[in-house]
Amino acid sequence: MIVINLNVMMAKRKISLNELSLKTGLSPTNLSILKNNKAKAIRFSTLEKICKALDCQPKDILEFKNNK
């Protein structure tokens, strides 16, 4: 299972959803879906914008968890 840890990185960077939306140009609705781990997919371009805005790596946002 792939987990999206956007909420964790946002808390570490002390940035709100609206501020991240302004920095990335992504809608608050789409960011909220990612933040709440409800997304089924993510575009590389979206991931790139988030990583630039949060000054992080994709591995900080995406995590693989084995469901054994």
VOGUPA-610722 format. One line per field, with one value per atom (N, C-alpha, C, CB): residue number from 0; atom name; x, y, z. Coordinates in nm, 4 decimals. Each point is the difference from the previous one (the first is absolute). Glycine has a CB too. Layout:
// residues N
pos = (NUM, ...)
site = (CA, ...)
x = (X, ...)
y = (Y, ...)
z = (Z, ...)
This chain:
// residues 68
pos = (0, 0, 0, 0, 1, 1, 1, 1, 2, 2, 2, 2, 3, 3, 3, 3, 4, 4, 4, 4, 5, 5, 5, 5, 6, 6, 6, 6, 7, 7, 7, 7, 8, 8, 8, 8, 9, 9, 9, 9, 10, 10, 10, 10, 11, 11, 11, 11, 12, 12, 12, 12, 13, 13, 13, 13, 14, 14, 14, 14, 15, 15, 15, 15, 16, 16, 16, 16, 17, 17, 17, 17, 18, 18, 18, 18, 19, 19, 19, 19, 20, 20, 20, 20, 21, 21, 21, 21, 22, 22, 22, 22, 23, 23, 23, 23, 24, 24, 24, 24, 25, 25, 25, 25, 26, 26, 26, 26, 27, 27, 27, 27, 28, 28, 28, 28, 29, 29, 29, 29, 30, 30, 30, 30, 31, 31, 31, 31, 32, 32, 32, 32, 33, 33, 33, 33, 34, 34, 34, 34, 35, 35, 35, 35, 36, 36, 36, 36, 37, 37, 37, 37, 38, 38, 38, 38, 39, 39, 39, 39, 40, 40, 40, 40, 41, 41, 41, 41, 42, 42, 42, 42, 43, 43, 43, 43, 44, 44, 44, 44, 45, 45, 45, 45, 46, 46, 46, 46, 47, 47, 47, 47, 48, 48, 48, 48, 49, 49, 49, 49, 50, 50, 50, 50, 51, 51, 51, 51, 52, 52, 52, 52, 53, 53, 53, 53, 54, 54, 54, 54, 55, 55, 55, 55, 56, 56, 56, 56, 57, 57, 57, 57, 58, 58, 58, 58, 59, 59, 59, 59, 60, 60, 60, 60, 61, 61, 61, 61, 62, 62, 62, 62, 63, 63, 63, 63, 64, 64, 64, 64, 65, 65, 65, 65, 66, 66, 66, 66, 67, 67, 67, 67)
site = (N, CA, C, CB, N, CA, C, CB, N, CA, C, CB, N, CA, C, CB, N, CA, C, CB, N, CA, C, CB, N, CA, C, CB, N, CA, C, CB, N, CA, C, CB, N, CA, C, CB, N, CA, C, CB, N, CA, C, CB, N, CA, C, CB, N, CA, C, CB, N, CA, C, CB, N, CA, C, CB, N, CA, C, CB, N, CA, C, CB, N, CA, C, CB, N, CA, C, CB, N, CA, C, CB, N, CA, C, CB, N, CA, C, CB, N, CA, C, CB, N, CA, C, CB, N, CA, C, CB, N, CA, C, CB, N, CA, C, CB, N, CA, C, CB, N, CA, C, CB, N, CA, C, CB, N, CA, C, CB, N, CA, C, CB, N, CA, C, CB, N, CA, C, CB, N, CA, C, CB, N, CA, C, CB, N, CA, C, CB, N, CA, C, CB, N, CA, C, CB, N, CA, C, CB, N, CA, C, CB, N, CA, C, CB, N, CA, C, CB, N, CA, C, CB, N, CA, C, CB, N, CA, C, CB, N, CA, C, CB, N, CA, C, CB, N, CA, C, CB, N, CA, C, CB, N, CA, C, CB, N, CA, C, CB, N, CA, C, CB, N, CA, C, CB, N, CA, C, CB, N, CA, C, CB, N, CA, C, CB, N, CA, C, CB, N, CA, C, CB, N, CA, C, CB, N, CA, C, CB, N, CA, C, CB, N, CA, C, CB, N, CA, C, CB, N, CA, C, CB, N, CA, C, CB, N, CA, C, CB)
x = (0.0845, -0.0845, 0.0892, -0.1854, 0.1557, 0.0710, -0.0756, 0.0902, -0.0186, -0.0575, 0.0557, -0.0249, -0.0613, 0.0414, 0.0117, -0.1129, 0.2337, 0.0282, 0.0057, 0.1255, -0.2120, -0.0001, -0.0311, -0.0704, -0.0216, -0.0362, 0.1194, -0.2341, 0.3180, 0.1191, 0.0986, -0.0306, 0.0569, 0.0943, -0.0537, 0.0839, -0.2124, -0.0580, 0.0163, -0.1651, 0.1460, 0.0170, 0.1467, -0.1956, 0.2876, 0.1432, 0.0405, 0.0440, -0.1017, 0.0338, -0.0895, 0.0786, -0.1755, -0.0931, -0.0661, 0.1393, -0.2005, -0.0660, -0.1455, 0.2203, -0.3087, -0.1425, -0.0335, -0.0547, -0.0619, -0.0482, -0.0142, -0.1199, 0.0661, -0.0182, 0.1340, -0.2172, 0.3138, 0.1326, 0.0679, 0.0193, -0.0311, 0.0576, -0.0677, 0.0544, -0.1834, -0.0746, 0.0531, -0.2032, 0.2274, 0.0525, 0.1408, -0.1396, 0.2225, 0.1387, 0.0083, 0.0723, -0.1656, 0.0075, -0.0889, 0.0520, -0.1564, -0.0972, -0.1005, 0.1710, -0.1673, -0.0948, -0.1209, 0.1882, -0.3024, -0.1219, 0.0025, -0.1283, 0.0695, -0.0096, -0.0743, 0.0041, -0.1025, -0.0761, 0.0902, -0.2062, 0.2873, 0.0903, 0.1064, -0.0395, 0.0914, 0.0986, -0.0618, 0.1215, -0.2469, -0.0697, -0.0161, -0.1213, 0.0902, -0.0130, 0.1332, -0.1780, 0.2868, 0.1324, 0.0327, 0.0753, -0.1007, 0.0301, -0.0721, 0.0345, -0.1578, -0.0802, 0.0151, -0.1600, 0.2597, 0.0340, -0.1173, 0.1635, -0.2404, -0.1157, 0.0266, -0.1462, 0.2642, 0.0323, 0.0254, 0.0967, -0.1372, 0.0248, 0.1264, -0.2464, 0.2880, 0.1188, 0.0521, -0.0847, 0.2087, 0.0591, 0.0886, -0.0072, -0.0044, 0.0844, 0.1391, -0.2021, 0.3025, 0.1360, 0.0109, 0.0885, -0.1595, 0.0051, -0.0568, -0.0215, -0.0820, -0.0576, 0.0986, -0.2306, 0.2903, 0.0987, 0.1191, -0.0714, 0.1138, 0.1118, -0.0333, 0.0692, -0.1889, -0.0410, -0.0037, -0.1339, 0.0819, -0.0082, 0.1406, -0.2220, 0.3084, 0.1368, 0.0751, 0.0011, -0.0199, 0.0638, -0.0509, 0.0242, -0.1549, -0.0604, 0.0393, -0.1908, 0.2045, 0.0328, 0.1490, -0.2273, 0.3066, 0.1438, 0.0276, 0.0435, -0.0987, 0.0158, 0.0176, -0.1389, 0.1555, 0.0160, -0.1302, 0.2507, -0.2740, -0.1206, -0.0129, 0.0135, 0.0986, -0.0046, -0.0543, 0.1936, -0.1882, -0.0568, -0.1520, 0.2095, -0.2629, -0.1445, -0.0625, 0.0324, 0.0348, -0.0527, 0.0725, -0.0608, -0.0155, 0.0571, -0.0706, 0.0590, 0.0196, -0.0567, -0.0121, 0.0980, -0.2175, -0.0238, -0.0474, -0.0565, 0.1234, -0.0348, -0.1154, 0.2385, -0.3469, -0.1189, -0.0029, -0.1227, 0.2256, 0.0012, -0.0628, 0.2031)
y = (-0.1177, 0.1177, 0.1242, -0.1245, 0.2195, 0.1270, 0.1003, -0.0482, 0.1104, 0.0989, 0.1368, -0.1714, 0.2707, 0.1368, 0.0754, -0.0045, 0.0478, 0.0671, 0.1521, -0.2030, 0.2581, 0.1445, 0.0739, -0.0358, -0.0150, 0.0650, 0.0086, -0.0841, -0.0189, -0.0025, 0.1084, -0.2486, 0.2549, 0.0993, 0.1420, -0.1684, 0.1868, 0.1318, 0.0428, -0.0423, -0.0499, 0.0310, 0.0315, -0.1496, 0.0731, 0.0256, 0.1366, -0.2446, 0.2857, 0.1290, 0.1139, -0.1245, 0.0902, 0.0976, 0.0842, 0.0071, -0.0782, 0.0650, -0.0472, 0.0166, 0.0752, -0.0343, -0.0494, 0.1712, -0.2293, -0.0487, 0.1155, -0.1885, 0.3000, 0.1157, 0.0583, 0.0498, -0.0447, 0.0509, -0.0914, 0.1054, -0.2363, -0.0956, 0.0121, -0.1559, 0.1789, 0.0190, 0.1208, -0.1035, 0.2123, 0.1213, -0.0227, 0.1390, -0.2118, -0.0249, -0.0942, 0.0367, -0.1309, -0.1027, 0.0288, -0.1619, 0.2405, 0.0216, -0.1131, 0.1299, -0.2218, -0.1128, 0.0403, -0.1695, 0.1146, 0.0378, -0.0561, 0.0057, 0.0684, -0.0510, -0.1337, 0.2359, -0.2535, -0.1258, -0.1181, 0.1270, -0.1117, -0.1086, -0.0255, 0.0580, 0.0482, -0.0177, -0.0679, 0.2029, -0.1696, -0.0627, -0.1501, 0.2151, -0.2544, -0.1427, -0.0713, 0.0524, 0.0110, -0.0579, -0.0005, 0.0785, 0.0321, 0.0138, -0.1046, 0.2436, -0.2742, -0.0958, -0.1437, 0.1830, -0.2034, -0.1341, -0.0666, -0.0217, 0.1003, -0.0516, -0.0128, 0.1029, -0.0616, -0.0004, -0.1412, 0.2288, -0.2531, -0.1282, 0.0068, -0.0464, 0.1688, 0.0185, 0.1418, -0.1668, 0.1887, 0.1332, 0.0185, 0.0020, 0.1105, 0.0298, 0.0402, 0.0731, -0.1068, 0.0407, 0.1518, -0.2076, 0.2771, 0.1470, 0.0563, 0.0010, -0.0645, 0.0404, -0.0264, -0.0477, -0.0691, -0.0366, 0.0960, -0.2413, 0.2777, 0.0932, 0.1361, -0.1202, 0.1716, 0.1295, -0.0037, 0.0440, -0.1525, -0.0143, -0.0067, -0.1204, 0.0414, -0.0135, 0.1328, -0.2393, 0.3149, 0.1324, 0.0925, -0.0297, 0.0322, 0.0898, -0.0370, 0.0350, -0.1647, -0.0457, -0.0272, -0.0985, 0.1186, -0.0253, -0.1401, 0.2475, -0.3476, -0.1381, -0.0914, 0.0468, -0.1731, -0.1018, -0.0805, -0.0126, -0.0511, -0.0833, -0.1060, 0.0378, -0.0914, -0.1019, 0.0560, -0.1141, 0.2468, 0.0622, 0.0068, 0.1331, -0.1391, 0.0083, -0.1380, 0.2235, -0.3112, -0.1334, -0.1067, 0.0765, -0.1727, -0.1088, -0.1311, 0.1613, -0.2662, -0.1321, -0.0723, -0.0090, -0.0427, -0.0801, -0.1365, 0.2041, -0.3052, -0.1371, -0.0441, -0.0486, 0.0031, -0.0397, -0.1496, 0.1893, -0.2405, -0.1429, -0.0267, -0.0270)
z = (0.0000, 0.0000, 0.0000, 0.1223, -0.2079, -0.0040, 0.0869, -0.2336, 0.3259, 0.0906, -0.0372, 0.1867, -0.1881, -0.0290, 0.1326, -0.2296, 0.2599, 0.1268, -0.0151, 0.0725, -0.1553, -0.0212, 0.1296, -0.2378, 0.3155, 0.1260, 0.0948, -0.0276, 0.0290, 0.0858, -0.0446, 0.0407, -0.1717, -0.0508, 0.0178, -0.1654, 0.1498, 0.0208, 0.1460, -0.1862, 0.2782, 0.1425, 0.0306, 0.0571, -0.1152, 0.0219, -0.0521, -0.0153, -0.0965, -0.0616, 0.0500, -0.2018, 0.2873, 0.0576, -0.1091, 0.2090, -0.3034, -0.1130, -0.0071, -0.1266, 0.1006, -0.0093, -0.1402, 0.1763, -0.1886, -0.1283, -0.0990, 0.1161, -0.0705, -0.0888, -0.0441, 0.1139, -0.0236, -0.0349, -0.1010, 0.2265, -0.2059, -0.0946, -0.1361, 0.1896, -0.1888, -0.1243, -0.0768, 0.1062, -0.0364, -0.0634, -0.0552, 0.1555, -0.0808, -0.0430, -0.1195, 0.2345, -0.2432, -0.1042, -0.1199, 0.1774, -0.1569, -0.1065, -0.0101, -0.1216, 0.2174, 0.0042, 0.0834, -0.0244, -0.0082, 0.0727, 0.1425, -0.2176, 0.3118, 0.1369, 0.0062, 0.0827, -0.1697, -0.0022, -0.0349, -0.0659, -0.0391, -0.0394, 0.1062, -0.2398, 0.2995, 0.1069, 0.1216, -0.0813, 0.1102, 0.1127, -0.0218, 0.0425, -0.1649, -0.0330, 0.0251, -0.1737, 0.1333, 0.0241, 0.1494, -0.2272, 0.2926, 0.1423, 0.0843, -0.0365, -0.0014, 0.0763, -0.0489, 0.0433, -0.1308, -0.0497, -0.0715, 0.1868, -0.2612, -0.0737, -0.1499, 0.1726, -0.2165, -0.1430, -0.0511, 0.0240, -0.1471, -0.0664, -0.0846, -0.0029, -0.0331, -0.0842, 0.0224, -0.1749, 0.1330, 0.0058, -0.1224, 0.2542, -0.3192, -0.1161, 0.0487, -0.1367, 0.0562, 0.0336, 0.0066, -0.1089, 0.0228, 0.0005, 0.1308, -0.2517, 0.3042, 0.1283, 0.1119, -0.0852, 0.0846, 0.1018, -0.0038, -0.0169, -0.1040, -0.0159, 0.0609, -0.2097, 0.1832, 0.0551, 0.1524, -0.2070, 0.2621, 0.1461, 0.0600, -0.0214, -0.0402, 0.0512, -0.0060, -0.0734, -0.0327, -0.0105, 0.1099, -0.2489, 0.2689, 0.0990, 0.1429, -0.1564, 0.1823, 0.1361, 0.0192, 0.0132, -0.1186, 0.0048, 0.0558, 0.0302, -0.1001, 0.0439, -0.1211, 0.2057, -0.1803, -0.1025, -0.0120, 0.0451, -0.1600, -0.0140, 0.1098, -0.2454, 0.2909, 0.1060, 0.1314, -0.1084, 0.1250, 0.1195, -0.0076, 0.0268, -0.1478, -0.0218, -0.0167, -0.1058, 0.0308, -0.0295, 0.0803, -0.2297, 0.2809, 0.0790, -0.0346, 0.1867, -0.1998, -0.0231, 0.1323, -0.2316, 0.2607, 0.1210, -0.0426, 0.1377, -0.0909, -0.0301, 0.0908, -0.0737, 0.0163, 0.0762, 0.0287, -0.1040, 0.1636, 0.0329, 0.1329, -0.1336)
